[in-house]
Amino acid sequence: MSNVNEPRIVAASRALARPPRRALTALATVLALAVVAALAWQSVRPPAARPAGAPASDFSAGRAFERVQAIATGPHVAGSAANSAVRDQVLAALRAAGLTAEVQDTTSVQGGELSSSAGGTGLARVRNVVALLPGTASTGRIFLVAHYDSAQTGPGGNDDAAGTATVLEAARALAGGPRLRNDVVFVLTDAEEACLCGAQAFVEQHPLAQGGGVVLNLEARGSSGPAIMFETAADNAALVGAFAKAPKPVGTSFAVEIYRRLPNDTDFTAFRERGFTGLNTAYIDGAAVYHAPTDTPSAMDTDSLQHLGDNTLALARDLGDRDLAGLRSGADATYFPVPGGLAVYPGALTWPLAALALLAELALAWLARRRGLAGTGRLAAGFGLALVPIVVVPVLAQLLWALLKVIRPGYAELPIDPYRPFWYRLAILALAALVVFAWYALLRRRLGPAALAIGGLGWLAVLGLVLAAFAPGGSYLTALPALAGALAGIAAVFLRGWWPVVALALGAAVAIIVLLPTVIMFFPALGLNLAASGAFIATLLGLALLPVIDLLHPEAGGQRGMVAARARRLGALPALAAAVAVLACTATGLVVDRFDAAHPAPTHLMYALDTDTNEALWLSAEASPQQWTSQYVFGPAATVTATLPAFGAEKLLAGPAQAATLPAPLLTKVADSTAGDLRTVRLRLAPQRPVRLVTLHVGAETTVTAATAGGRPVPTDRTAGGPWGFGFVFHAPPADGVEITMTVRGTAPLKIRVMDASDGLSTLPGFKPRPADVGITGSHSSEMLAVAHTYTL
């Protein structure tokens, strides 16, 4: 047993391993773990792209990329002529594969970015492309899904020409190969960017969707990186087992837990909510191009396209010959990437493993106390002080990103990451290493290596239990390293010679295999905007590696004077090296990641004309106006709900603009009848120019009891707020307008605010073209030109 008042130098000698020839052992251990780290990194790397001349039975990124180039020649928003041209290409490709393809032309109701502002309801006229490959004795249907429309601000080279091209290449390979047992349905949806309305229309209205099935939804939220399976339906154990057999499965049950808590949706949402099972996959690195004009085919890493296609085609073939009724397992699986594949085990083991990790940690602490490696006071102090790097590193990482945004204001308008984030990510990893190394060096002599290592593992064990309770699919992330580290520590106490180091190295290897791929995936998934997340996982990895980190320090054994001072200086070297790395990587990132014509600084600008008063405004959603935007707008930000209810309660920067000569949408009354205190009016809302959407809002003083638009029921229990009540957005409206029926309470005049919106500001009076290094934010409202008018009926 130890005494907290004993000499510091004695505490420093109390390590879990004291090998002979310490320097050589440290070098060998670091090299071995570097190999493990390389293998862990390789487990989440996409495969090399295959050329267009690859065998016809294989997926070829070369062939698929030719489709991407043809699709992503420019923006092709739902309802546009460009989108019709893309739809024709999709139809031709499916028919060339020998399939009978049809267009589902209908109206759908769903939510969306602008829809939430418009009382929470969005509609669209959609034109989905659907083709069926019949099975020989089908037990169910497999749906390969991607959306062929793009955001209005970019050509969608990755989002989602990549998914569309993957479905078409897979359709060619499947149709040209042996017949599968099960039906395969190829669904290329429309209006995903607008309101997810294409997928909603398919699951609600198309005959092939009746009875459900297995969905493989394909997306891209960037331009590179592995194709990550980031979302599943519930009860996924059997389906994850099938996914584990894909050529290179990359996914983690922790990502599913996170995604379920984020306010994000894809086409997969409509299928999942309708009772389908399935997998949602996307590559997500290089997110600076997301929805932006820079999302061109040339920005795509075709290795990522190959990864998306390899797994999709292999899964379609595998599932195509299974009894699909057996894919509902009744439970979720825990899974994560490991060298050579995917580790999968039943979710039922989550609590037992978390509890076992804590018990092993407590056993290690008891054994360390028993063997005199750390007393109760030092163990308690080690556990408490291990919280310091866990808290400090994420805070410093977030502060570093805040500093970078001050240096480069344009970073604030990028989706989540700079164009070239590699060096900044390394800087954050070096920052985590700096804090862990410095913290360890400062406390090692006072508390001892064993107390600090056990304290660090203790937090991993505790977090394993916390995650088991609140995010079961993520519990493995800390429970398994804690369990491996504790068992390795127990073994090290009993072993002699080199064997303690071998045991600790094996425990560290488990931590690297489990945690390092998560660090690699977290950075692009949440971006530097949430730099703290990746830094937090990196800190946990650092704590799990403390027994190995101790080998980098000279062994202490009663030295005094100059010898002890020299030992302290040597112990500070890892922290010093990490500090240099932080500065060097940050500086390199600033040099490498500059805004230029190929990587422009994004800006956000809109224009709104009120034809009631013939007054116009420039509007921007930027947090503070950048240099280019400041010539149009200024602070403070304010809402514009009173005159533009479709913009919602978001605060916008505004500035006066010249009124353009533009026609407002025309609202005409087709029929009007009254029964008791209920009035039913039939209206037609018709844009008078080519537009992307129209909106309608009724004054808050009027109660709308029932409504339809485009023949589809519209919820009336949602309101836009402020002076406006019932409302909706209709995307891709027909040229002759949208027919609307409303039943309202009372006979008072109806006050109705309508708006339409097109894209592009270059022809407006007073607009000054952007310099080459100034770009457009990838947003559903960027470059919007809105015209509004009030009618009283």
C-alpha positions in Angstrom: 0.0 0.0 0.0 1.2 3.5 -0.8 1.3 6.7 1.1 0.4 9.9 -0.9 3.2 11.7 1.1 6.0 9.4 -0.1 8.7 10.8 -2.4 7.4 11.6 -5.9 10.3 9.8 -7.6 9.2 6.5 -6.0 5.7 6.8 -7.4 7.1 7.3 -10.9 8.6 3.8 -10.8 5.2 2.1 -10.2 4.4 1.1 -13.8 2.4 -1.9 -15.0 5.5 -2.9 -17.0 9.2 -2.4 -16.3 10.9 -4.1 -19.2 14.7 -4.6 -19.7 16.4 -2.5 -22.4 13.6 0.1 -22.1 14.5 2.2 -25.1 14.6 -0.8 -27.5 11.4 -2.1 -26.1 9.7 1.3 -26.6 10.9 1.5 -30.2 9.7 -2.0 -31.0 6.3 -1.5 -29.3 5.7 1.8 -31.1 6.6 0.3 -34.5 4.3 -2.7 -33.9 1.4 -0.5 -32.9 2.1 1.8 -36.0 1.6 -1.3 -38.1 -1.7 -2.0 -36.3 -2.7 1.7 -36.9 -1.9 1.4 -40.6 -4.1 -1.7 -40.8 -6.9 0.0 -38.9 -6.6 3.0 -41.3 -6.7 0.7 -44.3 -9.9 -0.9 -43.0 -11.8 2.4 -43.8 -10.1 3.2 -47.1 -12.0 2.8 -50.4 -10.7 0.3 -53.0 -9.1 1.4 -56.2 -11.4 2.5 -59.0 -11.8 -0.1 -61.8 -11.5 1.1 -65.4 -14.3 1.1 -68.0 -12.9 -2.0 -69.5 -13.5 -4.1 -66.4 -15.5 -7.4 -66.9 -19.2 -6.8 -67.6 -20.2 -8.7 -64.5 -18.3 -6.3 -62.2 -19.0 -2.8 -61.1 -16.8 -0.4 -62.9 -16.2 3.2 -61.5 -14.9 4.0 -65.0 -18.2 3.2 -66.6 -20.2 4.7 -63.8 -18.2 7.9 -64.0 -19.1 8.4 -67.7 -22.7 8.5 -66.5 -21.8 11.0 -63.8 -20.2 13.3 -66.4 -23.4 13.1 -68.6 -25.7 13.8 -65.7 -23.9 16.5 -63.8 -23.4 19.0 -66.7 -25.2 21.7 -64.6 -27.9 22.2 -61.9 -31.0 20.1 -62.6 -33.5 21.0 -59.9 -36.8 19.2 -59.9 -39.2 20.6 -62.5 -36.5 22.2 -64.7 -35.8 21.4 -68.3 -32.3 20.2 -67.3 -33.9 17.7 -64.9 -36.1 16.4 -67.7 -33.0 15.9 -69.8 -31.4 13.9 -66.9 -34.6 11.8 -66.6 -34.4 10.9 -70.2 -30.8 9.7 -69.8 -31.9 7.6 -66.8 -34.8 6.0 -68.8 -32.5 5.3 -71.8 -29.9 3.7 -69.6 -32.4 1.3 -67.9 -34.0 0.5 -71.2 -30.6 -0.2 -72.8 -30.1 -2.7 -70.0 -33.2 -4.6 -71.2 -35.5 -3.3 -68.4 -38.9 -1.8 -68.8 -38.7 1.6 -67.2 -41.6 3.9 -66.4 -42.1 7.4 -65.0 -44.3 7.9 -61.9 -45.7 11.4 -62.4 -47.6 12.5 -59.4 -47.9 15.0 -56.6 -46.5 14.3 -53.1 -46.7 15.9 -49.7 -43.7 15.9 -47.4 -41.5 18.2 -45.3 -38.3 20.0 -46.3 -36.0 22.9 -45.5 -38.2 25.7 -46.8 -41.3 23.6 -46.0 -40.6 23.8 -42.2 -40.8 27.6 -42.6 -44.0 27.4 -44.5 -46.0 25.9 -41.7 -44.2 22.6 -41.9 -45.7 21.3 -45.2 -44.1 20.9 -48.6 -45.5 19.5 -51.8 -44.0 18.8 -55.2 -44.8 17.5 -58.6 -42.4 14.5 -58.9 -41.4 12.3 -61.8 -39.8 9.2 -60.4 -38.1 6.7 -62.7 -38.9 3.0 -61.8 -37.9 -0.3 -63.3 -38.4 -3.9 -62.2 -36.0 -6.8 -62.7 -38.3 -9.8 -61.9 -37.0 -12.7 -59.8 -37.4 -16.4 -60.5 -39.3 -17.2 -57.3 -39.4 -13.9 -55.3 -39.6 -13.9 -51.5 -39.7 -10.1 -51.5 -38.3 -7.1 -53.2 -35.0 -5.3 -53.1 -35.0 -1.6 -53.9 -31.9 0.2 -55.2 -32.6 3.9 -54.6 -30.9 7.2 -55.4 -32.2 10.6 -56.4 -31.5 12.1 -59.8 -32.3 15.7 -59.1 -29.7 18.2 -57.8 -29.7 21.3 -55.6 -30.3 24.5 -57.5 -26.8 25.8 -56.6 -24.7 23.0 -58.1 -24.6 20.3 -60.7 -24.7 17.5 -58.2 -21.7 15.6 -59.5 -21.5 13.7 -56.2 -25.0 14.4 -54.7 -26.4 12.4 -56.2 -25.1 11.7 -59.7 -22.9 9.2 -57.9 -25.8 7.3 -56.5 -27.8 7.5 -59.7 -24.8 6.2 -61.8 -24.2 3.5 -59.2 -27.8 2.3 -59.6 -27.6 2.3 -63.4 -24.3 0.5 -63.5 -25.7 -2.1 -61.0 -28.8 -2.5 -63.1 -26.7 -3.2 -66.2 -24.7 -5.8 -64.3 -27.7 -7.5 -62.7 -29.8 -7.5 -65.8 -27.0 -9.0 -67.8 -26.2 -11.7 -65.3 -27.9 -14.8 -63.9 -31.5 -14.3 -62.8 -31.9 -13.7 -59.1 -34.5 -15.3 -56.9 -36.0 -12.0 -55.7 -37.3 -9.0 -57.5 -35.0 -6.0 -57.8 -36.6 -2.6 -58.2 -34.6 0.3 -59.4 -36.0 3.6 -58.1 -34.5 7.0 -59.2 -36.4 9.6 -57.2 -37.2 13.2 -58.0 -37.4 16.2 -55.7 -35.2 14.8 -53.0 -33.4 18.1 -52.6 -36.7 20.0 -52.5 -38.6 18.0 -49.9 -37.9 14.3 -50.1 -41.2 14.2 -52.0 -40.1 11.7 -54.7 -39.4 8.9 -52.1 -42.6 9.8 -50.3 -44.6 9.5 -53.5 -43.1 6.1 -54.3 -43.7 4.5 -50.9 -47.3 5.9 -50.6 -48.5 5.5 -54.2 -46.6 3.1 -56.3 -47.8 -0.5 -56.5 -44.3 -2.0 -56.3 -43.8 -0.4 -52.9 -46.8 -2.2 -51.4 -45.6 -5.0 -49.1 -42.3 -3.3 -48.2 -38.9 -4.9 -48.8 -35.2 -4.2 -48.4 -33.9 -0.7 -49.4 -30.3 0.1 -50.4 -30.3 3.9 -50.5 -27.2 5.5 -52.1 -26.1 9.1 -51.3 -23.0 11.3 -51.2 -22.5 14.3 -48.9 -19.0 15.1 -50.1 -16.6 14.1 -52.8 -14.3 11.4 -51.4 -13.7 8.9 -48.6 -15.1 5.5 -47.9 -18.7 4.6 -48.6 -20.0 4.4 -45.0 -23.2 2.5 -44.1 -24.4 5.1 -41.6 -28.1 4.2 -41.1 -30.2 1.1 -40.8 -33.8 0.3 -40.0 -34.5 -1.2 -36.5 -33.9 -4.9 -35.8 -30.9 -4.9 -38.1 -28.9 -7.9 -36.9 -29.6 -10.2 -39.9 -29.2 -7.4 -42.4 -25.9 -6.3 -40.9 -24.7 -9.9 -41.1 -25.4 -9.7 -44.8 -23.6 -6.4 -45.1 -20.6 -7.8 -43.3 -20.1 -10.1 -46.3 -19.8 -7.2 -48.7 -16.4 -6.7 -50.5 -15.4 -3.9 -48.1 -18.0 -3.2 -45.4 -17.4 0.1 -43.6 -19.9 1.1 -41.0 -20.4 1.4 -37.3 -23.5 1.0 -35.0 -22.3 4.2 -33.3 -22.9 6.1 -36.5 -26.5 4.8 -36.5 -27.0 6.0 -33.0 -25.7 9.5 -33.8 -27.7 9.8 -37.1 -30.9 8.8 -35.3 -30.4 11.8 -33.1 -29.6 14.3 -35.8 -32.3 16.4 -37.7 -31.1 15.0 -41.0 -33.1 13.0 -43.5 -32.6 11.3 -46.9 -34.9 9.3 -49.1 -34.3 6.4 -46.8 -36.4 8.1 -44.2 -39.6 7.7 -46.2 -38.9 4.0 -46.7 -38.0 3.4 -43.1 -41.1 5.2 -41.7 -43.2 3.1 -44.1 -41.9 -0.2 -42.6 -39.1 -1.1 -45.0 -35.9 -2.5 -43.7 -32.6 -1.6 -45.3 -29.3 0.2 -45.3 -28.4 3.9 -46.0 -24.9 4.4 -47.5 -22.9 7.5 -48.5 -19.3 8.8 -48.8 -19.0 12.0 -46.9 -15.5 13.4 -47.0 -14.7 16.5 -49.0 -18.0 18.1 -47.8 -16.9 21.6 -48.8 -18.5 20.9 -52.3 -21.8 19.8 -50.8 -24.7 21.4 -52.8 -22.3 24.0 -54.2 -21.3 24.9 -57.7 -18.0 23.1 -57.0 -19.8 19.7 -56.8 -18.7 18.8 -60.3 -17.6 15.4 -61.7 -14.0 16.6 -61.6 -14.3 16.9 -57.8 -15.2 13.2 -57.4 -12.7 10.6 -56.1 -13.7 7.7 -58.3 -12.3 5.3 -55.6 -15.3 6.4 -53.5 -17.6 5.6 -56.4 -16.0 2.2 -56.8 -16.6 1.5 -53.1 -20.2 2.5 -53.3 -20.8 0.4 -56.3 -18.8 -2.7 -55.2 -20.8 -3.0 -52.0 -24.2 -2.2 -53.7 -23.8 -4.8 -56.4 -22.5 -7.5 -54.1 -25.4 -6.8 -51.6 -28.0 -6.9 -54.3 -26.7 -10.3 -55.5 -26.5 -11.7 -52.0 -29.9 -10.5 -50.9 -31.3 -11.4 -54.3 -30.9 -15.1 -53.6 -31.9 -15.0 -49.9 -35.2 -15.6 -48.2 -35.9 -12.0 -47.4 -38.5 -12.9 -44.7 -35.6 -13.9 -42.5 -34.0 -10.4 -42.5 -36.2 -9.1 -39.6 -34.1 -10.4 -36.7 -36.0 -8.7 -33.8 -32.8 -7.1 -32.5 -30.0 -4.7 -33.4 -26.4 -5.7 -33.9 -23.3 -4.0 -32.7 -20.7 -3.6 -35.5 -17.6 -1.7 -36.4 -14.7 -2.0 -39.0 -11.7 -4.1 -38.3 -8.8 -5.0 -40.5 -10.2 -7.5 -43.0 -13.8 -6.8 -42.5 -16.6 -5.9 -40.1 -16.8 -7.1 -36.4 -20.4 -8.0 -35.6 -21.9 -9.3 -32.4 -25.5 -9.3 -30.9 -26.7 -6.1 -29.3 -27.7 -8.3 -26.3 -24.0 -8.5 -25.4 -23.8 -4.7 -24.9 -24.6 -4.6 -21.2 -22.6 -7.7 -20.3 -19.5 -6.4 -22.0 -19.9 -3.0 -20.4 -20.3 -4.5 -17.0 -17.4 -6.9 -17.6 -15.2 -4.0 -18.6 -16.0 -2.2 -15.3 -15.4 -5.3 -13.3 -12.1 -5.9 -15.0 -11.1 -2.3 -14.3 -12.0 -2.6 -10.6 -10.1 -5.9 -10.4 -7.0 -4.2 -12.0 -7.3 -1.3 -9.5 -7.5 -3.8 -6.6 -4.6 -5.8 -7.9 -2.5 -2.6 -8.4 -3.2 -1.6 -4.8 -2.5 -5.1 -3.5 0.9 -5.2 -5.3 1.9 -1.7 -4.1 1.7 -0.1 -7.6 -0.8 2.5 -6.4 -2.6 3.3 -3.2 -6.3 4.2 -2.8 -5.6 7.9 -2.8 -3.5 7.8 -6.0 -6.0 5.6 -7.7 -8.8 8.0 -6.8 -6.7 11.0 -7.9 -5.8 9.2 -11.2 -9.4 8.6 -12.0 -10.5 12.2 -11.1 -7.6 13.9 -12.9 -8.1 11.8 -16.1 -11.2 13.9 -16.6 -8.9 16.9 -17.3 -7.8 15.8 -20.9 -11.3 14.5 -21.6 -12.6 18.0 -21.0 -9.7 20.2 -22.1 -8.9 18.6 -25.5 -12.4 19.1 -27.0 -12.6 22.7 -25.7 -9.2 23.5 -27.2 -10.1 21.8 -30.5 -13.2 23.9 -30.8 -11.2 27.1 -29.9 -8.7 26.2 -32.6 -11.4 26.0 -35.2 -12.9 29.3 -33.9 -9.5 30.9 -34.3 -9.2 29.6 -37.9 -12.6 31.1 -38.7 -11.3 34.4 -37.5 -8.3 34.1 -39.7 -10.4 32.9 -42.7 -14.0 34.2 -42.3 -15.1 32.3 -45.3 -14.8 29.1 -43.3 -17.9 30.0 -41.4 -20.0 29.6 -44.5 -18.7 26.2 -45.5 -21.0 23.2 -44.7 -18.8 21.6 -42.1 -15.2 21.5 -43.4 -12.7 23.5 -45.4 -11.8 22.3 -48.9 -8.6 20.7 -47.7 -9.0 19.8 -44.0 -6.2 17.2 -43.7 -3.6 19.3 -42.0 -6.2 20.8 -39.6 -7.3 17.4 -38.6 -3.7 16.4 -38.0 -3.3 19.6 -35.9 -6.3 18.5 -33.7 -4.8 15.0 -33.3 -1.5 16.6 -32.3 -3.4 18.9 -29.9 -4.9 15.8 -28.2 -1.5 14.2 -28.0 0.0 17.5 -26.6 -2.6 17.6 -23.8 -2.4 13.9 -22.9 1.5 13.9 -23.0 1.8 17.1 -20.9 -0.8 16.0 -18.4 0.9 12.6 -18.1 4.3 14.0 -17.7 3.2 16.5 -15.0 1.4 13.9 -12.9 3.5 10.8 -13.6 6.1 11.5 -10.9 3.5 12.4 -8.3 0.8 9.7 -8.9 2.7 7.0 -10.7 2.1 5.4 -14.1 -0.2 2.7 -12.8 -2.6 5.1 -11.1 -2.9 7.3 -14.2 -3.3 4.3 -16.6 -6.0 2.8 -14.4 -7.7 6.1 -14.1 -7.8 6.6 -17.8 -9.2 3.1 -18.4 -11.7 3.8 -15.6 -13.3 6.6 -17.6 -13.5 4.3 -20.7 -15.3 1.7 -18.6 -17.7 4.3 -17.1 -18.5 5.7 -20.6 -19.1 2.2 -21.8 -22.0 1.9 -19.3 -23.3 5.4 -20.1 -23.4 4.6 -23.8 -25.0 1.2 -23.1 -27.8 3.1 -21.4 -28.3 6.0 -23.9 -26.7 4.8 -27.2 -26.3 1.1 -27.0 -24.7 0.8 -30.5 -21.9 3.0 -29.4 -21.0 1.2 -26.1 -18.4 -1.0 -27.8 -16.4 2.2 -28.5 -15.2 2.5 -24.9 -16.2 -0.8 -23.3 -14.0 -3.0 -25.5 -10.8 -0.9 -25.1 -11.4 -0.7 -21.4 -11.9 -4.4 -21.1 -8.9 -5.2 -23.3 -6.7 -2.7 -21.4 -7.8 -3.9 -18.0 -7.2 -7.6 -18.9 -3.8 -6.6 -20.3 -2.9 -4.7 -17.2 -3.9 -7.7 -15.0 -1.7 -10.0 -17.1 1.2 -7.5 -17.0 1.1 -7.5 -13.2 1.7 -11.3 -13.1 4.1 -11.6 -16.0 7.8 -11.0 -16.1 10.5 -9.9 -18.5 9.2 -8.8 -21.9 5.8 -10.4 -21.5 4.2 -7.5 -19.6 4.9 -5.2 -22.6 3.5 -7.8 -25.0 0.3 -7.9 -22.9 0.0 -4.1 -22.8 0.7 -3.8 -26.5 -2.1 -6.3 -27.2 -4.5 -4.2 -25.1 -3.3 -1.0 -26.9 -3.8 -2.8 -30.3 -7.5 -3.4 -29.4 -7.9 0.3 -28.6 -6.3 1.3 -31.9 -8.4 -1.1 -33.9 -11.6 0.1 -32.2 -11.0 3.8 -31.8 -8.8 4.9 -34.7 -11.3 4.2 -37.5 -13.9 6.0 -35.5 -11.6 9.1 -35.2 -11.0 8.9 -39.0 -14.7 8.6 -39.7 -15.8 11.2 -37.2 -13.8 14.1 -38.6 -15.6 14.1 -42.0 -18.9 13.0 -40.5 -19.2 16.0 -38.1 -16.5 18.2 -39.6 -14.3 20.8 -38.0 -17.4 22.7 -37.1 -17.7 20.0 -34.4 -14.0 19.5 -34.0 -14.6 18.6 -30.4 -16.2 15.3 -31.4 -13.1 13.9 -33.2 -10.9 15.4 -30.5 -12.9 13.6 -27.8 -12.5 10.2 -29.4 -8.8 10.9 -30.0 -8.4 11.7 -26.3 -10.0 8.4 -25.3 -7.6 6.6 -27.5 -4.7 8.5 -25.8 -5.9 7.4 -22.4 -6.2 3.8 -23.5 -2.6 4.0 -24.7 -1.1 5.4 -21.5 0.7 2.1 -20.5 2.5 2.3 -23.8 3.1 6.0 -23.6 4.8 5.3 -20.3 7.6 3.5 -22.2 8.5 6.8 -23.8 9.5 8.1 -20.4 12.8 7.1 -18.7 12.3 4.6 -15.9 12.6 6.3 -12.5 14.2 4.5 -9.6 15.4 6.9 -6.9 17.4 9.3 -9.1 18.3 12.7 -7.6 19.7 16.0 -8.8 20.9 16.3 -12.4 19.9 12.7 -13.2 16.4 13.4 -12.1 16.3 16.7 -14.0 17.5 14.9 -17.2 14.8 12.3 -16.7 12.2 15.1 -16.5 13.5 16.8 -19.6 13.3 13.5 -21.5 9.8 12.9 -20.3 8.8 16.3 -21.6 10.0 15.5 -25.2 6.7 13.8 -26.4 4.7 16.9 -25.3 7.2 19.2 -26.9 7.1 17.2 -30.2 3.3 17.4 -30.1 3.3 21.1 -29.5 5.6 21.6 -32.5 3.3 19.4 -34.6 0.2 21.5 -33.6 1.9 24.7 -34.8 3.4 23.1 -37.9 0.2 21.4 -39.0 -1.9 24.5 -38.4 0.5 26.7 -40.3 0.6 24.2 -43.2 -3.2 24.0 -43.3 -3.4 27.8 -43.7 -0.8 27.7 -46.5 -2.4 24.8 -48.3 -6.1 25.6 -47.9 -6.4 29.0 -49.5 -9.5 30.3 -51.3 -9.0 30.6 -55.0 -11.1 30.2 -58.2 -11.2 26.4 -57.8 -12.0 26.6 -54.1 -13.9 29.9 -53.7 -15.0 31.4 -50.4 -18.8 30.7 -50.2 -21.3 33.6 -49.8 -25.0 33.6 -49.3 -27.3 36.1 -50.9 -31.0 36.3 -51.8 -33.4 38.9 -53.3 -37.0 39.5 -52.4 -39.5 41.8 -54.2 -42.7 42.8 -52.5 -45.1 43.8 -55.4 -47.6 45.3 -52.9 -45.2 48.2 -52.2 -42.7 47.7 -55.1 -39.9 47.5 -52.5 -37.1 45.0 -52.7 -34.5 43.6 -50.3 -31.2 41.8 -50.4 -31.1 39.1 -47.8 -28.4 36.9 -46.4 -28.2 34.1 -43.9 -24.6 34.7 -43.1 -23.8 35.0 -39.4 -22.0 38.3 -40.2 -21.6 39.8 -43.6 -18.4 38.9 -45.4 -16.6 41.5 -47.5 -18.4 40.7 -50.7 -21.8 40.3 -49.0 -21.5 43.5 -47.0 -22.0 45.6 -50.1 -25.6 44.3 -50.1 -26.6 43.6 -46.5 -25.8 44.8 -43.0 -26.7 43.9 -39.4 -28.4 43.4 -37.1 -30.1 40.3 -38.4 -33.9 40.3 -38.1 -36.9 38.2 -39.2 -38.8 38.9 -42.4 -41.8 36.7 -41.6 -44.3 39.5 -41.8 -43.7 40.1 -45.5 -42.1 36.8 -46.5 -43.7 34.0 -44.4 -42.0 31.3 -46.4 -38.6 32.4 -44.9 -39.8 31.5 -41.4 -38.5 32.8 -38.2 -34.8 32.6 -39.1 -33.0 35.9 -38.6 -31.5 37.3 -41.8 -29.2 40.2 -42.7 -31.0 42.7 -45.0 -30.3 45.7 -47.2 -32.3 47.8 -49.6 -32.3 46.7 -53.3 -33.6 48.2 -56.5 -37.0 46.9 -57.5 -36.8 44.7 -60.6 -39.7 44.5 -63.1 -40.9 41.0 -62.3 -44.5 39.7 -62.2 -45.9 38.3 -59.1 -47.6 34.9 -59.1 -51.2 35.1 -60.1 -53.9 33.8 -57.7 -57.4 33.5 -59.3 -60.6 32.3 -57.7 -62.2 29.4 -59.6 -65.2 28.7 -57.3 -66.6 30.0 -54.0 -69.4 28.4 -51.9 -70.7 28.7 -48.4 -72.5 26.1 -46.2 -73.3 27.4 -42.7 -70.2 29.0 -41.2 -67.9 27.2 -43.6 -66.7 28.7 -46.8 -65.0 26.6 -49.5 -62.9 28.3 -52.2 -61.2 26.8 -55.2 -58.2 28.7 -56.4 -55.5 28.5 -59.0 -51.9 29.7 -58.2 -49.9 30.2 -61.3 -46.4 31.6 -61.6 -45.9 34.2 -64.3 -42.3 33.3 -65.0 -40.1 30.1 -64.8 -39.8 29.3 -61.1 -38.6 26.5 -58.8 -41.4 26.8 -56.2 -44.5 28.7 -55.2 -45.8 29.3 -51.6 -49.2 30.3 -50.2 -50.1 31.5 -46.7 -53.4 32.6 -45.2 -53.7 35.3 -42.6 -53.5 34.0 -39.0 -57.0 35.4 -38.3 -58.5 32.8 -40.6 -59.0 29.2 -39.5 -58.5 26.7 -42.3 -60.3 23.4 -41.6 -59.4 21.5 -44.7 -57.2 22.0 -47.8 -55.8 20.3 -50.9 -53.1 21.3 -53.3 -52.5 19.6 -56.6 -55.2 17.1 -55.6 -53.3 16.0 -52.4 -54.6 16.7 -48.9 -52.5 19.3 -47.0 -52.3 19.3 -43.2 -54.0 22.3 -41.7 -52.7 22.0 -38.1 -49.4 23.7 -38.9 -48.8 27.4 -39.1 -46.0 29.7 -40.3 -46.1 31.9 -37.2 -46.4 35.7 -36.9 -49.3 37.2 -38.8 -49.6 34.1 -41.0 -51.3 30.8 -40.3 -51.9 27.9 -42.7 -49.4 27.6 -45.6 -47.4 25.4 -47.8 -44.6 25.3 -50.3 -45.2 23.7 -53.7 -42.0 22.6 -55.5 -41.7 22.1 -59.3 -45.2 23.6 -59.9 -46.9 22.8 -63.3 -46.6 25.6 -65.9 -50.4 26.2 -65.8 -50.4 26.5 -62.0 -51.5 24.6 -58.9 -55.2 24.1 -58.1 -55.9 24.7 -54.4 -59.1 24.0 -52.4 -59.6 25.4 -48.9 -62.4 25.2 -46.5 -62.3 28.1 -43.9 -64.4 29.0 -41.0 -66.5 32.2 -41.4 -67.2 34.4 -44.3 -64.7 37.3 -43.7 -62.5 38.2 -46.6 -59.5 36.0 -47.1 -56.0 37.6 -46.8 -53.6 35.4 -48.8 -49.9 36.0 -49.3 -48.3 34.2 -52.3 -44.7 34.0 -53.4 -42.7 32.3 -56.1 -39.0 31.8 -56.3 -36.5 31.2 -59.1 -32.7 31.0 -59.0 -30.0 33.3 -60.1 -29.3 36.9 -59.3 -27.0 38.0 -62.1 -29.7 39.9 -64.2 -31.0 41.9 -61.2 -30.3 45.7 -61.1 -27.5 46.5 -58.8 -26.0 43.0 -58.7 -22.2 42.9 -59.0 -20.6 39.7 -60.2 -18.5 37.8 -57.6 -14.7 37.8 -58.0 -13.2 34.5 -59.0 -12.3 33.5 -55.5 -15.8 34.2 -54.1 -18.4 31.5 -54.5 -21.9 30.5 -53.6 -22.9 28.7 -50.4 -24.4 25.3 -50.9 -27.8 26.1 -49.5 -31.4 25.5 -50.7 -32.0 29.3 -50.5 -28.7 30.6 -52.0 -29.3 32.7 -55.1 -33.0 32.7 -54.6 -35.0 35.4 -56.4 -38.4 35.7 -54.7 -41.5 37.7 -55.7 -44.4 38.1 -53.3 -47.9 39.6 -53.4 -51.0 39.8 -51.2 -54.5 39.0 -52.4 -57.7 39.6 -50.6 -60.7 37.4 -51.6 
